């Protein structure tokens, strides 16, 4: 089969299209004929090998253990392992290919990929492959981080990005009143995604407006927790997703991990920070919920641009430019 091959950590320009063996699904896996795959920051991290700590967190020390990048895809079931009960050949599905940590290659940038059955959901009939491929990683990150219960007054910092757009729409689906913060060039997109209010961060600092929120979802992490506390209600929650801005922020070795570790330590005595012991929903249940939201039209990713598989390197360069108004995908 055709696949994008990564032989070492480095520039996206070093990725190449080549021929490799088609994967054989395990008993609990489904072989999917890929129709579209998402291009997102976690893929960039593994392609470049930065921050370096990811190489000892499952990606591979000298080179990626899995030479084929990509984690999110949508396609058609080609075959199913002996233990698979929920899918059969011909079913249209979408999902995340990875087991465990998201900081490793998942094989999605290929004509075929083997995916754990529980990491897939049926693709709704009215949703395109490109749209569905955008959802898994971003959607799972949001569902793992949003607090339980009613959300109230919500602010999403970085609402025009992949995770931010999902956070905005999922918060709306759960009854939240959502304010989206982003660059002025993306504010019309943020409004189209359903934001009740928008803030142009080049004009206003949301931490100094005097408005209080029950939840702040901070994608870029361009304000400290101390600054964000000014905009939180006493019982509000601050959730940092974090974005290293493709190496421009964070540290080359540990990235943003020290910042997350500091917030985790403070969560023991700061009620506005989520406790790390909070259980996360099973991937199977989260994927089913994301499928329902797609089917209902409550989650509707906007695709900025689709690249052919052979241009995966160009797609990653376009991603790092920061100008995309919506998601980027590869199509096969």
Secondary structure, DSSP 8 states (H G I E B T S, - for coil): -EEEE--SSS-GGG-EEEE-------TTEEEEEEEEEEE-HHHHHHHHT-SGGGGGTTT-SSS-SSSS---EEEEEEEEE-TT--S--TT-EEEEE--SS-SSS--S-SBSEEEEEGGGEEE--TTS-HHHHHTTHHHHHHHHHHS-SS---EEEEETTTSHHHHHHHHHHHHTT-EEEEEE-GGGHHHHHHTT-SEEEETTT--GGGS---EEEEEESS--S-HHHHHTTEEEEEEEEE----TTTTSS-TTTTTHHHHHHHHHHTTT-TTB--TT-----HHHHHHHHHHHHHHTS----EEEEEEGGGHHHHHHHHHTT--SSEEEEE-
